[in-house]
Amino acid sequence: MTNKEIKSALMQSGTVFTMPTKLNSRGETVEFKMFRFCEPFVGERPEDGMSVSVNKPFGESMNVEKIGTKTMSMFSFTMMGTRCVEKVRFEDITIVSVGDQ
């Protein structure tokens, strides 16, 4: 898939994908799912109100900060209030399914 196709797929709620993460240190494939928890207001970016979570009940999640032309930036906070940032290149993302199906 091209970067444009991957960005388009990631902008849809319900898209399932895999990406490199610290969660699969044992070599397991971890699936993630995009969620839209609110619609963006006028003037906001389309990715505002989106999050990425592990595709299983009660999985960890991160908020989407920006979906650019080549990367997706996400952030979360630890229990101590430290901001954690993750940046993933589109070439490292594998789309499993697009949108809610």
Phi and psi in radians as a Rosetta constraint file:
Dihedral C 1 N 2 CA 2 C 2 CIRCULARHARMONIC -1.423 0.35
Dihedral N 2 CA 2 C 2 N 3 CIRCULARHARMONIC 2.890 0.35
Dihedral C 2 N 3 CA 3 C 3 CIRCULARHARMONIC -1.035 0.35
Dihedral N 3 CA 3 C 3 N 4 CIRCULARHARMONIC -0.651 0.35
Dihedral C 3 N 4 CA 4 C 4 CIRCULARHARMONIC -1.149 0.35
Dihedral N 4 CA 4 C 4 N 5 CIRCULARHARMONIC -0.714 0.35
Dihedral C 4 N 5 CA 5 C 5 CIRCULARHARMONIC -1.186 0.35
Dihedral N 5 CA 5 C 5 N 6 CIRCULARHARMONIC -0.680 0.35
Dihedral C 5 N 6 CA 6 C 6 CIRCULARHARMONIC -1.150 0.35
Dihedral N 6 CA 6 C 6 N 7 CIRCULARHARMONIC -0.755 0.35
Dihedral C 6 N 7 CA 7 C 7 CIRCULARHARMONIC -1.075 0.35
Dihedral N 7 CA 7 C 7 N 8 CIRCULARHARMONIC -0.753 0.35
Dihedral C 7 N 8 CA 8 C 8 CIRCULARHARMONIC -1.078 0.35
Dihedral N 8 CA 8 C 8 N 9 CIRCULARHARMONIC -0.721 0.35
Dihedral C 8 N 9 CA 9 C 9 CIRCULARHARMONIC -1.170 0.35
Dihedral N 9 CA 9 C 9 N 10 CIRCULARHARMONIC -0.715 0.35
Dihedral C 9 N 10 CA 10 C 10 CIRCULARHARMONIC -1.189 0.35
Dihedral N 10 CA 10 C 10 N 11 CIRCULARHARMONIC -0.396 0.35
Dihedral C 10 N 11 CA 11 C 11 CIRCULARHARMONIC -1.336 0.35
Dihedral N 11 CA 11 C 11 N 12 CIRCULARHARMONIC -0.132 0.35
Dihedral C 11 N 12 CA 12 C 12 CIRCULARHARMONIC -1.729 0.35
Dihedral N 12 CA 12 C 12 N 13 CIRCULARHARMONIC 2.250 0.35
Dihedral C 12 N 13 CA 13 C 13 CIRCULARHARMONIC -1.117 0.35
Dihedral N 13 CA 13 C 13 N 14 CIRCULARHARMONIC 2.394 0.35
Dihedral C 13 N 14 CA 14 C 14 CIRCULARHARMONIC 1.699 0.35
Dihedral N 14 CA 14 C 14 N 15 CIRCULARHARMONIC -0.079 0.35
Dihedral C 14 N 15 CA 15 C 15 CIRCULARHARMONIC -1.178 0.35
Dihedral N 15 CA 15 C 15 N 16 CIRCULARHARMONIC 2.269 0.35
Dihedral C 15 N 16 CA 16 C 16 CIRCULARHARMONIC -1.838 0.35
Dihedral N 16 CA 16 C 16 N 17 CIRCULARHARMONIC 2.353 0.35
Dihedral C 16 N 17 CA 17 C 17 CIRCULARHARMONIC -2.655 0.35
Dihedral N 17 CA 17 C 17 N 18 CIRCULARHARMONIC 2.907 0.35
Dihedral C 17 N 18 CA 18 C 18 CIRCULARHARMONIC -2.042 0.35
Dihedral N 18 CA 18 C 18 N 19 CIRCULARHARMONIC 2.643 0.35
Dihedral C 18 N 19 CA 19 C 19 CIRCULARHARMONIC -2.720 0.35
Dihedral N 19 CA 19 C 19 N 20 CIRCULARHARMONIC 2.747 0.35
Dihedral C 19 N 20 CA 20 C 20 CIRCULARHARMONIC -1.145 0.35
Dihedral N 20 CA 20 C 20 N 21 CIRCULARHARMONIC 2.409 0.35
Dihedral C 20 N 21 CA 21 C 21 CIRCULARHARMONIC -2.703 0.35
Dihedral N 21 CA 21 C 21 N 22 CIRCULARHARMONIC 2.838 0.35
Dihedral C 21 N 22 CA 22 C 22 CIRCULARHARMONIC -1.263 0.35
Dihedral N 22 CA 22 C 22 N 23 CIRCULARHARMONIC -0.236 0.35
Dihedral C 22 N 23 CA 23 C 23 CIRCULARHARMONIC -1.259 0.35
Dihedral N 23 CA 23 C 23 N 24 CIRCULARHARMONIC -0.401 0.35
Dihedral C 23 N 24 CA 24 C 24 CIRCULARHARMONIC -1.854 0.35
Dihedral N 24 CA 24 C 24 N 25 CIRCULARHARMONIC 0.816 0.35
Dihedral C 24 N 25 CA 25 C 25 CIRCULARHARMONIC -1.143 0.35
Dihedral N 25 CA 25 C 25 N 26 CIRCULARHARMONIC -0.351 0.35
Dihedral C 25 N 26 CA 26 C 26 CIRCULARHARMONIC -1.553 0.35
Dihedral N 26 CA 26 C 26 N 27 CIRCULARHARMONIC 0.161 0.35
Dihedral C 26 N 27 CA 27 C 27 CIRCULARHARMONIC 1.484 0.35
Dihedral N 27 CA 27 C 27 N 28 CIRCULARHARMONIC 0.114 0.35
Dihedral C 27 N 28 CA 28 C 28 CIRCULARHARMONIC -1.339 0.35
Dihedral N 28 CA 28 C 28 N 29 CIRCULARHARMONIC 2.648 0.35
Dihedral C 28 N 29 CA 29 C 29 CIRCULARHARMONIC -1.545 0.35
Dihedral N 29 CA 29 C 29 N 30 CIRCULARHARMONIC 2.162 0.35
Dihedral C 29 N 30 CA 30 C 30 CIRCULARHARMONIC -1.893 0.35
Dihedral N 30 CA 30 C 30 N 31 CIRCULARHARMONIC 2.211 0.35
Dihedral C 30 N 31 CA 31 C 31 CIRCULARHARMONIC -1.661 0.35
Dihedral N 31 CA 31 C 31 N 32 CIRCULARHARMONIC 2.491 0.35
Dihedral C 31 N 32 CA 32 C 32 CIRCULARHARMONIC -2.095 0.35
Dihedral N 32 CA 32 C 32 N 33 CIRCULARHARMONIC 2.775 0.35
Dihedral C 32 N 33 CA 33 C 33 CIRCULARHARMONIC -2.355 0.35
Dihedral N 33 CA 33 C 33 N 34 CIRCULARHARMONIC 2.408 0.35
Dihedral C 33 N 34 CA 34 C 34 CIRCULARHARMONIC -1.480 0.35
Dihedral N 34 CA 34 C 34 N 35 CIRCULARHARMONIC 2.423 0.35
Dihedral C 34 N 35 CA 35 C 35 CIRCULARHARMONIC -2.260 0.35
Dihedral N 35 CA 35 C 35 N 36 CIRCULARHARMONIC 2.468 0.35
Dihedral C 35 N 36 CA 36 C 36 CIRCULARHARMONIC -1.924 0.35
Dihedral N 36 CA 36 C 36 N 37 CIRCULARHARMONIC 1.966 0.35
Dihedral C 36 N 37 CA 37 C 37 CIRCULARHARMONIC -1.688 0.35
Dihedral N 37 CA 37 C 37 N 38 CIRCULARHARMONIC -0.136 0.35
Dihedral C 37 N 38 CA 38 C 38 CIRCULARHARMONIC -2.826 0.35
Dihedral N 38 CA 38 C 38 N 39 CIRCULARHARMONIC 2.732 0.35
Dihedral C 38 N 39 CA 39 C 39 CIRCULARHARMONIC -1.452 0.35
Dihedral N 39 CA 39 C 39 N 40 CIRCULARHARMONIC 2.448 0.35
Dihedral C 39 N 40 CA 40 C 40 CIRCULARHARMONIC -1.192 0.35
Dihedral N 40 CA 40 C 40 N 41 CIRCULARHARMONIC 2.539 0.35
Dihedral C 40 N 41 CA 41 C 41 CIRCULARHARMONIC -1.392 0.35
Dihedral N 41 CA 41 C 41 N 42 CIRCULARHARMONIC 2.935 0.35
Dihedral C 41 N 42 CA 42 C 42 CIRCULARHARMONIC -1.051 0.35
Dihedral N 42 CA 42 C 42 N 43 CIRCULARHARMONIC 2.271 0.35
Dihedral C 42 N 43 CA 43 C 43 CIRCULARHARMONIC 1.626 0.35
Dihedral N 43 CA 43 C 43 N 44 CIRCULARHARMONIC -0.200 0.35
Dihedral C 43 N 44 CA 44 C 44 CIRCULARHARMONIC -1.517 0.35
Dihedral N 44 CA 44 C 44 N 45 CIRCULARHARMONIC 2.802 0.35
Dihedral C 44 N 45 CA 45 C 45 CIRCULARHARMONIC -1.253 0.35
Dihedral N 45 CA 45 C 45 N 46 CIRCULARHARMONIC 2.630 0.35
Dihedral C 45 N 46 CA 46 C 46 CIRCULARHARMONIC -1.058 0.35
Dihedral N 46 CA 46 C 46 N 47 CIRCULARHARMONIC -0.498 0.35
Dihedral C 46 N 47 CA 47 C 47 CIRCULARHARMONIC -1.432 0.35
Dihedral N 47 CA 47 C 47 N 48 CIRCULARHARMONIC -0.118 0.35
Dihedral C 47 N 48 CA 48 C 48 CIRCULARHARMONIC -1.117 0.35
Dihedral N 48 CA 48 C 48 N 49 CIRCULARHARMONIC 2.384 0.35
Dihedral C 48 N 49 CA 49 C 49 CIRCULARHARMONIC 1.530 0.35
Dihedral N 49 CA 49 C 49 N 50 CIRCULARHARMONIC 0.342 0.35
Dihedral C 49 N 50 CA 50 C 50 CIRCULARHARMONIC -2.065 0.35
Dihedral N 50 CA 50 C 50 N 51 CIRCULARHARMONIC 2.652 0.35
Dihedral C 50 N 51 CA 51 C 51 CIRCULARHARMONIC -2.462 0.35
Dihedral N 51 CA 51 C 51 N 52 CIRCULARHARMONIC 2.829 0.35
Dihedral C 51 N 52 CA 52 C 52 CIRCULARHARMONIC -2.078 0.35
Dihedral N 52 CA 52 C 52 N 53 CIRCULARHARMONIC 2.271 0.35
Dihedral C 52 N 53 CA 53 C 53 CIRCULARHARMONIC -2.390 0.35
Dihedral N 53 CA 53 C 53 N 54 CIRCULARHARMONIC 2.773 0.35
Dihedral C 53 N 54 CA 54 C 54 CIRCULARHARMONIC -1.107 0.35
Dihedral N 54 CA 54 C 54 N 55 CIRCULARHARMONIC 2.362 0.35
Dihedral C 54 N 55 CA 55 C 55 CIRCULARHARMONIC -1.393 0.35
Dihedral N 55 CA 55 C 55 N 56 CIRCULARHARMONIC 1.145 0.35
Dihedral C 55 N 56 CA 56 C 56 CIRCULARHARMONIC -2.778 0.35
Dihedral N 56 CA 56 C 56 N 57 CIRCULARHARMONIC 2.824 0.35
Dihedral C 56 N 57 CA 57 C 57 CIRCULARHARMONIC -1.026 0.35
Dihedral N 57 CA 57 C 57 N 58 CIRCULARHARMONIC 2.366 0.35
Dihedral C 57 N 58 CA 58 C 58 CIRCULARHARMONIC 1.042 0.35
Dihedral N 58 CA 58 C 58 N 59 CIRCULARHARMONIC 0.654 0.35
Dihedral C 58 N 59 CA 59 C 59 CIRCULARHARMONIC -1.415 0.35
Dihedral N 59 CA 59 C 59 N 60 CIRCULARHARMONIC 2.764 0.35
Dihedral C 59 N 60 CA 60 C 60 CIRCULARHARMONIC -1.158 0.35
Dihedral N 60 CA 60 C 60 N 61 CIRCULARHARMONIC 2.689 0.35
Dihedral C 60 N 61 CA 61 C 61 CIRCULARHARMONIC -2.480 0.35
Dihedral N 61 CA 61 C 61 N 62 CIRCULARHARMONIC 2.802 0.35
Dihedral C 61 N 62 CA 62 C 62 CIRCULARHARMONIC -2.368 0.35
Dihedral N 62 CA 62 C 62 N 63 CIRCULARHARMONIC 2.582 0.35
Dihedral C 62 N 63 CA 63 C 63 CIRCULARHARMONIC -1.422 0.35
Dihedral N 63 CA 63 C 63 N 64 CIRCULARHARMONIC 2.522 0.35
Dihedral C 63 N 64 CA 64 C 64 CIRCULARHARMONIC -1.483 0.35
Dihedral N 64 CA 64 C 64 N 65 CIRCULARHARMONIC 2.137 0.35
Dihedral C 64 N 65 CA 65 C 65 CIRCULARHARMONIC -1.542 0.35
Dihedral N 65 CA 65 C 65 N 66 CIRCULARHARMONIC -0.795 0.35
Dihedral C 65 N 66 CA 66 C 66 CIRCULARHARMONIC -2.749 0.35
Dihedral N 66 CA 66 C 66 N 67 CIRCULARHARMONIC 2.450 0.35
Dihedral C 66 N 67 CA 67 C 67 CIRCULARHARMONIC -2.005 0.35
Dihedral N 67 CA 67 C 67 N 68 CIRCULARHARMONIC 1.851 0.35
Dihedral C 67 N 68 CA 68 C 68 CIRCULARHARMONIC -1.569 0.35
Dihedral N 68 CA 68 C 68 N 69 CIRCULARHARMONIC -2.741 0.35
Dihedral C 68 N 69 CA 69 C 69 CIRCULARHARMONIC -1.506 0.35
Dihedral N 69 CA 69 C 69 N 70 CIRCULARHARMONIC -0.361 0.35
Dihedral C 69 N 70 CA 70 C 70 CIRCULARHARMONIC -2.297 0.35
Dihedral N 70 CA 70 C 70 N 71 CIRCULARHARMONIC -0.231 0.35
Dihedral C 70 N 71 CA 71 C 71 CIRCULARHARMONIC -2.446 0.35
Dihedral N 71 CA 71 C 71 N 72 CIRCULARHARMONIC 2.841 0.35
Dihedral C 71 N 72 CA 72 C 72 CIRCULARHARMONIC -2.171 0.35
Dihedral N 72 CA 72 C 72 N 73 CIRCULARHARMONIC 2.221 0.35
Dihedral C 72 N 73 CA 73 C 73 CIRCULARHARMONIC -1.847 0.35
Dihedral N 73 CA 73 C 73 N 74 CIRCULARHARMONIC 2.341 0.35
Dihedral C 73 N 74 CA 74 C 74 CIRCULARHARMONIC -2.294 0.35
Dihedral N 74 CA 74 C 74 N 75 CIRCULARHARMONIC 2.767 0.35
Dihedral C 74 N 75 CA 75 C 75 CIRCULARHARMONIC -2.543 0.35
Dihedral N 75 CA 75 C 75 N 76 CIRCULARHARMONIC 2.777 0.35
Dihedral C 75 N 76 CA 76 C 76 CIRCULARHARMONIC -2.696 0.35
Dihedral N 76 CA 76 C 76 N 77 CIRCULARHARMONIC 3.034 0.35
Dihedral C 76 N 77 CA 77 C 77 CIRCULARHARMONIC -2.185 0.35
Dihedral N 77 CA 77 C 77 N 78 CIRCULARHARMONIC 2.459 0.35
Dihedral C 77 N 78 CA 78 C 78 CIRCULARHARMONIC -1.376 0.35
Dihedral N 78 CA 78 C 78 N 79 CIRCULARHARMONIC 3.047 0.35
Dihedral C 78 N 79 CA 79 C 79 CIRCULARHARMONIC -1.117 0.35
Dihedral N 79 CA 79 C 79 N 80 CIRCULARHARMONIC -0.381 0.35
Dihedral C 79 N 80 CA 80 C 80 CIRCULARHARMONIC -1.587 0.35
Dihedral N 80 CA 80 C 80 N 81 CIRCULARHARMONIC 0.049 0.35
Dihedral C 80 N 81 CA 81 C 81 CIRCULARHARMONIC 1.514 0.35
Dihedral N 81 CA 81 C 81 N 82 CIRCULARHARMONIC 0.181 0.35
Dihedral C 81 N 82 CA 82 C 82 CIRCULARHARMONIC -1.428 0.35
Dihedral N 82 CA 82 C 82 N 83 CIRCULARHARMONIC 2.275 0.35
Dihedral C 82 N 83 CA 83 C 83 CIRCULARHARMONIC -1.373 0.35
Dihedral N 83 CA 83 C 83 N 84 CIRCULARHARMONIC 2.242 0.35
Dihedral C 83 N 84 CA 84 C 84 CIRCULARHARMONIC -1.925 0.35
Dihedral N 84 CA 84 C 84 N 85 CIRCULARHARMONIC 2.287 0.35
Dihedral C 84 N 85 CA 85 C 85 CIRCULARHARMONIC -2.091 0.35
Dihedral N 85 CA 85 C 85 N 86 CIRCULARHARMONIC 2.429 0.35
Dihedral C 85 N 86 CA 86 C 86 CIRCULARHARMONIC -2.301 0.35
Dihedral N 86 CA 86 C 86 N 87 CIRCULARHARMONIC 2.342 0.35
Dihedral C 86 N 87 CA 87 C 87 CIRCULARHARMONIC -2.197 0.35
Dihedral N 87 CA 87 C 87 N 88 CIRCULARHARMONIC 2.186 0.35
Dihedral C 87 N 88 CA 88 C 88 CIRCULARHARMONIC -2.142 0.35
Dihedral N 88 CA 88 C 88 N 89 CIRCULARHARMONIC 2.329 0.35
Dihedral C 88 N 89 CA 89 C 89 CIRCULARHARMONIC -1.402 0.35
Dihedral N 89 CA 89 C 89 N 90 CIRCULARHARMONIC 2.550 0.35
Dihedral C 89 N 90 CA 90 C 90 CIRCULARHARMONIC -1.067 0.35
Dihedral N 90 CA 90 C 90 N 91 CIRCULARHARMONIC -0.561 0.35
Dihedral C 90 N 91 CA 91 C 91 CIRCULARHARMONIC -1.164 0.35
Dihedral N 91 CA 91 C 91 N 92 CIRCULARHARMONIC -0.314 0.35
Dihedral C 91 N 92 CA 92 C 92 CIRCULARHARMONIC -1.615 0.35
Dihedral N 92 CA 92 C 92 N 93 CIRCULARHARMONIC -0.074 0.35
Dihedral C 92 N 93 CA 93 C 93 CIRCULARHARMONIC -1.692 0.35
Dihedral N 93 CA 93 C 93 N 94 CIRCULARHARMONIC 2.356 0.35
Dihedral C 93 N 94 CA 94 C 94 CIRCULARHARMONIC -2.033 0.35
Dihedral N 94 CA 94 C 94 N 95 CIRCULARHARMONIC 2.051 0.35
Dihedral C 94 N 95 CA 95 C 95 CIRCULARHARMONIC -1.361 0.35
Dihedral N 95 CA 95 C 95 N 96 CIRCULARHARMONIC 2.214 0.35
Dihedral C 95 N 96 CA 96 C 96 CIRCULARHARMONIC -1.629 0.35
Dihedral N 96 CA 96 C 96 N 97 CIRCULARHARMONIC -0.847 0.35
Dihedral C 96 N 97 CA 97 C 97 CIRCULARHARMONIC -2.617 0.35
Dihedral N 97 CA 97 C 97 N 98 CIRCULARHARMONIC 2.629 0.35
Dihedral C 97 N 98 CA 98 C 98 CIRCULARHARMONIC -1.856 0.35
Dihedral N 98 CA 98 C 98 N 99 CIRCULARHARMONIC 2.231 0.35
Dihedral C 98 N 99 CA 99 C 99 CIRCULARHARMONIC 1.173 0.35
Dihedral N 99 CA 99 C 99 N 100 CIRCULARHARMONIC 3.073 0.35
Dihedral C 99 N 100 CA 100 C 100 CIRCULARHARMONIC -1.229 0.35
Dihedral N 100 CA 100 C 100 N 101 CIRCULARHARMONIC 2.141 0.35
